[in-house]
Amino acid sequence: MHSIRRAMVFLSSLLMLAGAGLFLASPAQAATSCSGTITYDGTVSRSGSVIGELVIYYNSSNGGTNSACFYHRGVSYGVAASTSVQILRCSQTSGTGDACHIAATSPVDQGSYSYQAGPVGVTGTANYCVSAIGDVWWGGKDYYVDSGTRGC
């Protein structure tokens, strides 16, 4: 089921790209780390206990670089589970919380991780919105955090 969610996220991103005519936008990958100024921090819970946390970081290198990591928390910490994270640079410069019109994407970091997925990053983000999504497959269900647009 979690692969269906990821496929839907990928397909919706692809459709947004097609609709905006942005197939020429190349990935803006960055040498990234899970450090810098935190611009977003969101958690996901199961039965009232936090099991995952999506964090977006910013630093001013490379025309602005945003990175994202999705951390295991609580009962999922230290336990291998399918986990993923991806960050997008949006084409808009305002509209925190709105839908992201995708200009560039990081690769998806997906695997069986015990502590975190990521870091993944995009460059050229100064004055642009970013959006990230992270998830963990836990107890037979996909738990995810979608930041919406941030850093605008």
C-alpha positions as CSV (number, residue, x, y, z in Angstrom):
1,M,0.0,0.0,0.0
2,H,2.8,2.4,0.8
3,S,4.3,1.9,-2.7
4,I,0.9,3.0,-4.1
5,R,1.0,6.2,-2.0
6,R,4.5,6.9,-3.3
7,A,3.5,6.2,-6.9
8,M,0.5,8.6,-6.5
9,V,2.8,11.3,-5.2
10,F,5.2,10.7,-8.1
11,L,2.4,10.7,-10.7
12,S,0.8,13.8,-9.3
13,S,4.2,15.6,-9.4
14,L,4.7,14.4,-13.0
15,L,1.3,15.7,-14.0
16,M,2.0,19.0,-12.4
17,L,5.2,19.2,-14.4
18,A,3.4,18.3,-17.6
19,G,0.7,20.8,-17.0
20,A,3.2,23.6,-16.4
21,G,5.4,22.6,-19.3
22,L,8.4,22.2,-17.0
23,F,9.8,18.9,-18.3
24,L,13.0,20.8,-19.1
25,A,13.6,21.7,-15.4
26,S,16.5,19.6,-14.2
27,P,17.0,18.3,-10.8
28,A,18.9,20.8,-8.6
29,Q,20.7,18.4,-6.4
30,A,23.0,19.5,-3.7
31,A,25.6,18.1,-1.5
32,T,23.5,18.2,1.6
33,S,23.4,17.5,5.3
34,C,20.7,17.5,7.9
35,S,21.9,20.8,9.3
36,G,21.4,24.6,8.9
37,T,18.5,26.8,9.9
38,I,15.3,24.8,10.5
39,T,12.5,26.2,8.4
40,Y,9.9,23.4,8.9
41,D,9.4,20.7,11.4
42,G,6.4,18.4,11.3
43,T,5.6,15.1,13.0
44,V,3.3,12.1,12.4
45,S,1.8,10.1,15.2
46,R,0.4,6.6,15.7
47,S,-2.0,6.0,18.6
48,G,-1.0,9.4,20.1
49,S,2.8,8.7,19.9
50,V,5.1,10.4,17.5
51,I,6.8,7.9,15.1
52,G,8.3,10.2,12.5
53,E,9.5,13.7,12.0
54,L,10.1,15.7,8.7
55,V,12.6,18.5,9.0
56,I,13.5,21.1,6.3
57,Y,16.8,22.9,6.7
58,Y,18.1,26.0,4.9
59,N,21.6,27.5,4.3
60,S,22.7,30.2,2.0
61,S,25.3,28.3,-0.1
62,N,24.7,27.7,-3.8
63,G,22.1,30.4,-4.2
64,G,20.2,28.9,-1.2
65,T,20.2,25.2,-0.4
66,N,17.3,23.4,1.3
67,S,17.7,19.9,2.6
68,A,15.2,17.5,4.2
69,C,15.4,14.5,6.5
70,F,12.7,12.2,7.8
71,Y,13.6,10.9,11.2
72,H,12.3,7.8,13.0
73,R,11.0,8.8,16.5
74,G,9.5,7.0,19.4
75,V,8.8,3.3,18.9
76,S,10.1,3.4,15.3
77,Y,13.5,4.8,16.4
78,G,16.2,2.2,15.8
79,V,13.8,-0.2,14.0
80,A,14.3,-0.9,10.3
81,A,11.3,0.2,8.2
82,S,10.6,1.4,4.7
83,T,11.3,5.1,5.0
84,S,11.5,7.9,2.3
85,V,12.0,11.6,1.9
86,Q,12.1,14.1,-1.1
87,I,12.3,17.8,-1.4
88,L,11.1,20.1,-4.2
89,R,12.0,23.6,-5.3
90,C,8.8,25.4,-6.3
91,S,8.5,28.1,-9.0
92,Q,6.6,30.5,-6.8
93,T,8.1,33.0,-4.4
94,S,5.1,33.4,-2.0
95,G,2.2,31.4,-0.7
96,T,3.3,29.5,2.3
97,G,1.1,26.4,2.7
98,D,-0.1,26.5,-1.0
99,A,0.5,23.8,-3.5
100,C,4.0,23.7,-4.9
101,H,4.4,24.4,-8.7
102,I,7.5,22.2,-9.2
103,A,10.6,23.7,-10.7
104,A,13.2,21.1,-9.5
105,T,13.3,18.0,-7.4
106,S,15.8,16.0,-5.3
107,P,16.0,12.3,-5.8
108,V,13.8,10.3,-3.5
109,D,15.8,8.7,-0.7
110,Q,13.9,5.5,0.0
111,G,15.0,2.3,1.8
112,S,14.8,0.2,4.8
113,Y,16.2,2.6,7.5
114,S,16.3,2.5,11.2
115,Y,17.0,6.1,12.0
116,Q,16.3,8.4,9.0
117,A,15.9,8.9,5.3
118,G,17.9,11.7,3.8
119,P,19.5,14.1,3.5
120,V,18.2,15.1,0.2
121,G,18.5,18.7,-1.2
122,V,17.8,21.3,-3.8
123,T,19.8,24.4,-4.7
124,G,18.9,27.8,-6.0
125,T,16.1,28.1,-3.4
126,A,16.8,31.7,-2.2
127,N,13.5,33.6,-2.5
128,Y,11.7,30.4,-3.7
129,C,9.3,28.2,-1.8
130,V,10.2,24.5,-1.2
131,S,8.0,21.5,-0.3
132,A,9.0,18.2,1.2
133,I,7.3,14.9,1.9
134,G,8.6,12.1,4.2
135,D,7.1,8.8,5.3
136,V,7.6,5.6,7.2
137,W,5.7,2.3,6.7
138,W,4.9,1.2,10.3
139,G,2.5,-1.4,11.6
140,G,1.0,-2.1,8.1
141,K,0.3,1.5,7.4
142,D,2.0,4.4,5.6
143,Y,2.5,7.4,7.9
144,Y,3.6,10.6,6.2
145,V,4.2,14.3,6.6
146,D,3.7,16.7,3.7
147,S,5.1,20.1,4.5
148,G,3.2,22.0,1.8
149,T,5.1,25.1,0.6
150,R,7.6,26.6,3.0
151,G,10.3,29.1,3.2
152,C,8.5,31.6,0.9
